[in-house]
Amino acid sequence: MKLFPSLLVVALLLGPAASPAPADPAGPFVWGEKTHVADAGWGRMTRLTDGRWLCVNNLYPRPNSVLQLEISADNARTWTPLATVAEAGRNLDNGEVIPLPGGAILLTCRSVVNGRSYHLPVYRSADGGKTWTFLSQVDTSDSPVNGNRPSQGLWEPHFFLLPDGRIAVAYANEKHSVENPAYSQVCSEKVSSDGGKTWGPEVRLAAQIGGGGQRPGMPVVTRMTNGQYIAVYEVVGVGNADVYEKTSRDGVHWPPGIGVPVPGQHAGPCVTSLKDGRLVASSCSNQISYSDDFGATWLRAAPPAWDYGQVYTWPALCQTGPDEIAAMTTRHGVEIRWGRVLPRRPWPAAYSDDFAAGSDSGWARYGGRYAFADGAYLLQNAGATGKALTGSEFWADGTLEADVMLTSAGNAGLLLRVTNADDTGPDAMFGYYIGLDSDGRLFLSRSADDYVPLASVPMAVALNTWLHVKVVAKGSVLRVYAGDAPTPRLVVNDSFFRRGQIGVRAHLCSAEFRHVRYRDASPARPQ
């Protein structure tokens, strides 16, 4: 069981060659044109104190990989090679740069002699990235892998600044694999109080409690507008390298364990905080997630910035303007896709959708197959499960109703108070499901990555026959009506979920939905 994970997202202005914007996207982003940065790998960029953008990426000449620095003076639209950084006999990768308040720039990376030596060096530039001087080592591990001795590697360092001006680095660390208890890998952190010249003791950012084979890694940390910090990282050994997160009040002290999942994100994550307070996250699943409540709730933005599916693109996210976001990936070299950040959507107190245009604009789909016919939303999920969500994650009390028709055996119905949805399983969400089953039942259940039946009542459910279903939610009390009955068929008192989106779902069957209505009676959203 997980408790409300978090999310992050960033925004940008579309350039003049941007593709047309959909009228009502499911999420706060409209994606446009792409910019090619370099024929290279692993791109990361940052805005310098003089307003220019600096990008570090990887070149792979033989015999060893090197870091390439590029500069842009037109808000990251065009790039010019500036410098390279190399170490004799060592492979450099996973470069990260950070500007310091006085104008100097720090660069870190992983420096590896495969199977023998692992360093996290720090370089400093005082001339805008043209020249670099070695400054320090965040951490080192020079223990060769011999026989059954596990790797003690150091990987993927990430810089961030603390409120008092100190510099922190989060990184993946295998050095504890030879200890008792043994940790296959942890996310570590070190802090410098002197501009990167020296580094303090290791801080444990994320680790499997008690040791074991789970591998938290590739951490990225950002400061949120509430002053706290959020970290995201992959956990190899859990699901499909699922992305997890946790928060810290000061960026140094972190709760124990591996945190909570960010739904829909897998491998190589990134997170950023927009200036309006929203978080944006992505990963090698190449989906965009966003959070309007500092990571307590994650929603999927549809369509994604890229159509790659799950592939190792190592995305990065940066806000480049008041309403602009840059989503950088490594796929066809290092590229940026530009996105426009839309203002928060004001959801009406009386929401309705009749699918009259033959589309589900404003809905986000999670698995399954979808179609439209005669003002009905068709979920064609025989042998599968799919759900679609819309509305505000802050809807709490209200009335949801729709016409529902099963067109094959199984169960289908309405979703209420849903957050943190994913498409990795039939119950991958937090929320309530009010369903009709062709075996002759009306039921209400709860999902929190598992299925919990709450109540059911016998009722005739005929295939290819419309049935009106309504649920009234007030506080912890859920009242379910079906057909023309003036009194509720089910009354359930359950306080597990208090707010979330509405939606429709079909499990192992095909079903149709029409005249979806929601009347919001929630108290004012907390600011």
N, C-alpha and C positions, 0 to 999 in steps of 0.2 A: 504494500500500500504506500502511495506517495501522497504528500500534501502539497496542493497547489504550487507547481513549479513556476519558473519565471521565464521571461522572454525579453528580447531586445530588438530594435530596428532603427534604420537611418533613412534620410531622405535627400533628394536632389532635384534641381531644375532640369527639365528636358531641354536638350539643345535644339537648334532649328531643324535638324533632320529627323526629329523623333517621329516614331510611328504614331498613328492616331490613338487617342486615349479612349478606352471603353467608358460608357456613360456612367457606370456604377460598379466599379470593381469590388471584389470581396476582399477588402483590406485597404490600407492607407497608401499604396504605391501604384504608380503607373509607370511602366518600364518603356524605355525608348532606345536610342541608338547605342552603338558600341564604339569604343576607342581601343585600338591596338597599341599596347604599351611597348612590348618587346618580345622577340623570339627567345623566350627564356622560361624559367619556372619559378614557382613560389614568389608571388608578388605581394609586397606590403608597402603602403605609402603613408606619409604623414605630412601635415602642413607645417612649414617652418615659420619662425617668428616674423620673417619678412613677407609672408603671404604666399611664397612659392610652395610647390609640392615636391617632395623628395620620395622616390621609389627605390627600394632595394629588391633585386631579384637574383636568380641563379643562372649562371652560365656553366656549361658542362664541357669545357675543353679537356683533352687528355694531357696529362694523366689524372688531374685533380680538378674538382669543381671550384668555382670562384664566385664571389659576390660582385654584382654590377650595380652601380648607383646611377640613377637618371633623375633629371630635374625638369620641372614644368613651370612656366611663368604665366600660363593661361588657364588656370584652374583645372589642371590635369587633363587638358584636351590633347596637347602634343608634348612629346618627351624628347629630351636630348641626353645621350650618354655623358656622364660626368666623371666617373672614376671606377676603378675596380679594386677589390681587396682580396688578397690571396695569402696563403701560408704554405710554404714549401713542404711537399710531401703529405699535405692534409687536405681533406675535402671540407669545404665550407658550404653550409646550406641553412635554410630556415632563418634568413636574415630579418632583423627587426631594428627599426630606427626610432629615436625619440628626440625631439628638440628640448633643450633646457631653457629656462626663462631668460638667461643672459645671452642666448644666441648660439651657444655651442650645441653640437649634436652628438649623441651617443649611438653606436652601432653594436649590436651583438648578434650571435649566430651560434650554430653548433659547428664545432671543428673536430673532425673525426679521422682517425686512422683505424679503419674497420677492424673490429675484433681486438684492438690493442689499447687505444687511447681516445678519450672523450673530454673535450674542453668546451667551456662556454666563455670565449674571450669578449672583451669590451674594447672598442676603438672609439677615439674621440676626434671630431673635426671642429676646427675653429674658423673655417673659411667656407661655410655653406655646403660642405660635402665634397669639395674638390680634393682634399688630401686628408688622410687618416693616420692617426698615431695610436699604437697599442697602449692601452691604459691599465687593464687589470684582467683577472679571471674571476667570473662569478663563482665557478665551481670547476673541479677537475676530477677525472677518474682515469688512472693509468694502470688498470688491472686487466691483463689480457684474459680472454676467454680460453680456459684450458680444460679439456675433458668435460666433466659434468658441471664444472663451475659456471653459474649463470652469468649472463651479461650484466655489466655495471655501467651502462651507458647513460649519457646526459643528452637531452633532446629539447628542441623547440622552445627556446627562451622567449619570453614576452615582457617588454617593459611597460610600466605604468608609474605615474606620479602619485605620491601621497599628499594629503592636505597641507602638510608642513614643508613641502618641497623636497623631501627625501625621494630617492628613486628606488623602485622595487622591481624585481624580476621574478616572474613565475616560470617554472620549467618542469619537464618530465624527468624523473630521476629513478634509475635502477640500482643505485648504490646500496639500497637496503635489501637487495635480493639475497645477500649472503649473511644476513643477520638472523637472530632468533628472537621473536618470530620473523619470518621472511616475508617481504613485500615484493611481489613481482615488479611493481612500479608504483610510484606515488607522484603527486604533484607537489613540488616544493616551491619555496619562496625565500629570497634573500633581499635585504634592504641595505642601501648605501646612504650614509649621512654626509659624505664628502664628494658628491658629484660623480660617483662611480669609481673612485680610486681604490676603495676597499669595500668589502661586503661583510655584513654581520652574519650571525648564526642562522642556520636553516630553520625555516618555519614550515610546518606541515600544513599544506593547503587542502589536499584531498587524499585520502588513503582508505583502503578497506580496513574496517575495524578488526584488530587482531591478526592482521596479515593475511596472505593468501594470493590467489592467482589473478584477481582483478587488477586491471592496469589503467588507472586514471592517468591521462596524458594530454598533451597539446593544450595547455591552459591558456585562456585569454581572459583578462580582467579589465573592467571599465568602471569608472565612477558614475553613479546615477545622479540625477538632479536632486534627490533627497539627501545627498551627501554620503550615502552608503556605497559599497562596492559590490559588484556581482562578478562571479567567475563562472565561466563555462569550460567544459573539458570533455573529451571522449572517455569512455570506460570500456576498453577492450576486455572481453570476457563477460559482458552483459549485453544480451540481445545482439544487435548488429552494430557493435561499437557505439552504443547509445550515448547521447550527449546528456550530461548532468550539469547541475548548477548549484551554487550556494551563495549566500550573501554575507558580508562582513560590515560592521559599523565603521571600521577604520582602515580596511584593506590589509591588515596584518594579522588580526585574530579571527580565525575561521572556526565554525562548529566542526566537530569530529565527523568522520565517515565520508561517504562518497556523495552526499547531497541528494537531490531529487531530480528526476528526469525532465528534460525539455522535450515535449512530445514532438515526434516527426523529424527529429534531428539526429544524424548518425555520422560520426567520424569527422575529425578535423574542424571543430566549430569556431565560430567567431561571434562576438556580440559587441554592440555599440549602443550608446545612449544618445538619443536625439535631444536637441536643445529644448523641445517641448515636453520632455519627460518620458516619451515612449522609448521602449527598448526594441532593438531589432537584432535577430539572431539568424544565422545560417550555418551550414555545414556541408559535408560532401553528399548529403541527400539532395542538395541543390534546391531546397525549399526555403522560403522566407517565412519566419515567424515574428510576431510582434506582441508586445505586452504594454498595456496601459496602466498597470498596477505594480510596477517594479518587480516583475517576474513571478507574481503570484498566479497569474493566468496567462497562458500562451494561446494565441490564435494564429491560424494559417492565413497568409496572404496569397490570394489566387488572382491571376496566374503567377507562377514563380518568375524570378528574374531570368532564369535559364531553363531550357528544355532538355537538359542533359540526362535526367534521371539520376540514379545514384552512381556517381563516378568521382574519382579523386581529383577535385578541382581546387581544394584548399582555399575556399572563399575568404575574402576580407571585406569589411563594410566601413565606409567613412561618410560622414556628413560633409558635403562640400559647399553648401549654401543654405539659406534659410529654409528652402523647400526642395532641396536636392540631396540625393544620396548616390554614392558610387559603390557599386558591387563589383569587386575585383575577383577574377578567377584565373586559374591556370588550366587551360584546355587546349586552345589553339594559340599557344604562347600565353603571355600575360595580357589580359583584356579587362576593360571596365565596361560594364553596362550601367547606363545612367537611368536614374529613376526620379520621378517627381513625387514628393511627399504631399499627400492630401491632408487637409485639416480633419480633425476628428468629426466623424459623422454624427449629426444630431438625429438619433432614432426617434421617430414619432411615438406619442403615447398610444396611438391606435395604428398598428402595423398590419398590412395585408399584402398578400401576393396571390394572384390568380394565374400566373404563368402565361398570361395572354399573348405575350410576344414570343412564346416558344423558347424561353431561356430562363436561366436561374441566376440572373445578374444579382449580385449582392450575397450570394450563397457560396460557401466553401464546401467542396466535396471531399469525402474521406472514404476511399475505396469504392467498390461497386461499379455499376453501369447505369447510365442515366439517359432519359429521352423525354420527349414532350409530345402531347397529343390532345387536341380539343380542350385546352385550358387545364390539363392535368400534368403533374410532375410524375414521371415514371421511373421507379427504381427497379431495375431488372436484375435481381440478385439471386435467382435460383442457383444454389450451390455456392453462394458467397454472401458477404454482408457489406452493406454500404450505408452511409449516413451523409446528410447534408445539413449544414448549420447556417443560421443567419441571426441578425440582431445583436444586441449589446451584451457584453459579458457582465454588465452591471444590472441587468434586469433581475429583479428579485421576486416581487409579488406581482401577480397578474393572471389573466385568463388566456389560455391557448386553446384554439379549436380548429378543426379541419375535417373534411370528408376523407375517409380512408377506404380503399377497396383492395382486398387481396385478390390477385389473379392467378396465384398458384399456392400450393400448400406451404405453410410456414407461419411466421409471425411478422407483423409490421405495425408501425404506429408513430407516435409523436415523441419528441425529446424536449426536455425542459431543464433549465438551470444547468446547462452543459458548459464545462470549461475543459481545457487541456486535452482536446480530442486528438486522436491519432488514427491511422489506418492500419496499424500493425496487428489488430485483432478485433473480434466482434464487440468486445467490451472495453476497448481502449479509449476511455474518456472518463470524466467525472460528471455524473448527472443522472437524471431520472428518465426512464423509458416507460411510456404508457402504451401498451400494445394489445393488438388483436391477434389471437392464435386460431388457425383453422381447426385445431382440435376442440374448439368450443370454449374459449376463455377470453375474458377481458382481464388484463393484469397490469400491475405496476411494479417495476423493479428499479434497482439502483445499480449503477456501474461505477467502479473505481479501479479499473483495470481487472476487474473480476465481475461476476454476475451474482447479485444478491436479490432474490425474490422477496417482495414486501407484502403483496396481497394479490388475490385473484378471485374471480367469481365466474361461475358457469354462464355462458351466453352463446347464442347461436351466431356463428360467423360463417356466412355463406360466401363462396368464391364468386367473383364478378358482380358483387353487390355493394353499393355504397353504404357506408355507415358513418354517421356524424359522431365524432369523439371530441370531448371537451374536458379540460382539466383547469381547476381554479386553485391557485397557490396563494396562500396567505400565511406568512411566517412558516411554521413547521407543518402546517396542515395542508394536505393535498386532497382535493375532492375530484373524483373522476366521474363524468357523465357519458352515457352512450345512447345513441338513438334519440328517441323523443321523450325519454323518461325525465320528469321534472326534478327528480331527486337523485343524488349521486349513487352510483352503483358501488363505488369504493371510496372510503375515507381512510387516509393513512396519515399518521403523525410521525414525521421523520425529519430530523434537523441536520442531517448529514451535509446537504448542499443548500446554500442560501441564495445563490445568484448564478447567472450564466445565460448562455444563448438558448434559442429554441431551434428545433429542427425536425427532420423526418428520418426514419430508419426502416430498412427491410432486411430481415435475417433469413437467409436460405429460402427466399421466395421472391416473387415479383409482386409489386404493389403500386398503386396509384394514389396520388394525393391532390386535392383541389381545395380552393377557398381557404388557404391558410390565414388565420387571423390571430393577432395577439394584442390584448389591451393591457398596457403597462399600468400597474398601480404601486410601483416601487416608491419608497421614500427617495428624496433627492440624493443623487450620487455624491459620496464624500469627496472632497477636493484634497 
